[in-house]
Amino acid sequence: MDAEEFRDDEAFEPVATKELVLTEELRDDDPSRGALVEGVVRYGAPRIAYLSPPSNGTGQSDGQEPGAHLLPDPNRWKMYLAAFPYTFEWPRTGRTFLQADVKFESLEPSITAYSLVPLDESMPVESTRSYTVTPQFQFMNIGGGLGGFARQVVFTKLQPVITGFGIGTSTFSWRYSSPPGGSLRDGSRLSAAVLQVPLTVQRFTLTARTGFTVSRPLLGRWLARDGNSDLYSFDIHLPSPA
């Protein structure tokens, strides 16, 4: 198996750009005016890598006590590492972005998120942090990165607060929240999931949508309003097991 890194500082070609539009009307003076666009989200194509099952092929990792933690049965399931690059852009001034939620959903409900990264980041990480996938298909922090791992997800900088949702479901997401008293930064992001996929599935549709909350001035007051992007669909072709 070739070594492969998925990095948050790696340039990617956007495959879709979606406007971030307020869903609540803020004015009564001219209802004919168009939607209020507060920014854009640019999605890159998901990167997918097959994950080999434990070498004993029994659904348990080597040295594991029977019944301690049953892994997906390799006769029914295959596992993939999926990395999702995207970029937030806030072109407007005079705004405070409080939150952004990037949600992915498999239209094949039997495909679920087995583990997620980032999962719970409450403090800023200014140095490089790397994760690999354990034989139990969980993300493990390996610090600044070590050789010898087949798959690594590398973050060069993590800005709080980031929370992952949806483990065990076909809908999973990452919430980016602003630090107290500050605004959520724009720029490129990376998130990743271990996906549990039926053996018979080779292709499926994955949708993406980004919601947001922005605080903006109106009639002398700062008001928080919500919005979202249109839905975008990825046609995912899974690589064959190596």
N, C-alpha and C positions, 0 to 999 in steps of 0.2 A: 504494500500500500504506500503510495507516494505521500510525502509530507505536504501539508497544505495549511496556509494561514489565511484567515479572514480578518482584515484590519480596518479600523475605523478611519485611518488616515490614507487609505488607498482610494485613488480617484476612480470614479465610476461614471459611466455614461447613463444619464437618466433615460428611462424608457417611457416615463409619463410625468407630466407636470399638471398638478391640480390646484386650482385656486382655493384659498381658505376664505369662506364667505360667511358673514354673520347670518344667523337664522332668525334673529329678532329685529323687527323694524324699530329704528331709533328716532324717527322723525315723522311728523305729520304734515310738514309743509309741502312736500312734493312727492306723493306716492308713485309717480311715474318714473322716478329716477331708478337706475339699475341697482343691482345687489352691491352691498358694501364688501369689497375685497380687502382683507387685512394682510394677506401674504400668500405664499404658495408653499406647497410641499412637492419635492421632486423625488420620485421613487427610482431606484436602480433595480435591475433584475435580481431576484433572489439567487444566491449561490448555494448549490445543493451537493452534499457529499455523502456517500454511503458509509455506514458504520458497521463494521463486522461484529457478529455476535461473540459472546465469550467463547474461548477456544474449546471448552468441553461440550458446547452445543446443547446443554441440558436446560437452558433457561436460568441458570445460576452461574455466578462468577466463580472462578477457581478459589477453593478454600472457604467457600461460604457454607454456613450451616444450612441444612435443608429447612425450608420454610421461613428462613430469616427475612428474605426479601425476594419474592418471585419476580423474575424479569419476564418481559414479553416472550412468549413461546416462539422460538425461531422457525418453527414449522407453520406458524400462522402469521407472523409479523416480521417486518424488516424495519430497520431504524436508519434515519438520515439526520445529518446535521444541516440545518438551513440557516443561512445568514442573510439579513435584510438590511441593505443600505438605503438611507434616505436623507434628505436635506430639508431643513426648515429655512425659509427666508421671510423676514419681516421688513418689507421695504418702507413702511410708513414710520414717521417720527411721531412723538407725542403719544405713544402707546406703551402700556406695560402688559407684556404677555405673561399670564399667570400659569397656564397649563397647556399641554398638548398631549393628546392620546392617539397613538398609532395602533389601529386594530386590524388584525388579519383574521380571516375566516376561511376554512376549507369548506367547499361546497360538497365534499365527500365527508359526511359526518363521522365515518369510522377512522378518519385520520385525525389524530389528536396530538397536542403538545405534551411531551413526556417531561421535559425540563426546559427552563428559560434562563437566559442571561442577557443583560443585567436583570437581577431579581429584586434586590432591595438595596439601593444605594442612597444613603442619607448624608454622607460626607464627601467633599470633593476629593478626587484622586488625580493628582497632578503628574504622577509618574506612570510609566507603562505597566499595565496589568494584563496578564494573559490567562486564558482558561483552556483546559483540555477536557475531553469527555472521558469519564471513567468507564471501566467495564460494566458498571451499573447504569450507564447512560445518563449520568449526572455531570453537570459542569463542576470542575475543580479548579480553584485558583492556584496557579503556579507562579505567582509573582510577576517578575519582569520577563518571563519567558525562558524556557529551557529547551535544549535540543532533545531529539529522540521521540517526540510526540508526533503522531500521524496527523492530528487535526488540532489547530489552535485558533481561538478567537482572541484577537488582540485589541485592547483599548489603550490608546495613547493618552487619553484624558477623559475622565468621567465627571460630569457636572451634576451635582445633586439637584433635585431629588428624583430618583428613577425607581419605579415600581413595576414589576411584571405581574400579569394576571392571566388566568385561564389554564393553568396546568391541569391536564387530564381532560381537556375539552377541545372541540374543533375551532373555537374562537379564542384567540389569545392576543394580548395587547401589552403595550408599554406606556406608562404615564410619566411624562416629564413635567415636573412642577418647579416653579420658581423658588429660589431661596427666600427666606423671610426678608421683606423690605426690598427685594430686588425683582428683576425681570428675567424671564426665561431667555437664555441666549439662543440665537439662531445658529445655523451651521449644520455640518454633516453629523449624522449619527449612525450607529450600527447596533443591531440587536440580533439575537440568535436563538434558535429553538432546536431541541431534539424532537423529531417527529416520529410517531409510531404509525406505521402504514401497513395495511393488509398486503400479504404477498402478491395477491392478484392485481393490485393497482399499479399501473405504470405511468398514469397521467391523471392530473386532476386540476381543478380551477381553484385558485386562491385569490380572495378579494382583499383589498386594502382600503381603508378610509381613515382620515385624520380629523379628529375633533380638537377644538381649542377654546380657551377662555381668555379674553383680552379685556383690560380695563382702559377705557377711553373717555376723554372729556366730553360732556354734553351739558349745555346750559349751566356752565360753571361748576359742575360736579363730575367726579370720576365715577363711572358706572361700569360694572363687570357684565360682559355679554358673551354668549356662547355662539359658536359657529362650527362648521365642518367643511370637508371637501366632498366632491362627488366620489362615488365608488369607482375603484379601478380593479380590473380583473387580470391576474397573471395566469397564463396557461403553463402549468408546471409539467415538464417531462423528467421523470426520475431517472437518474443514471442506474444502469444495471449493476448488481453486486459484482465487485471485482473478483 
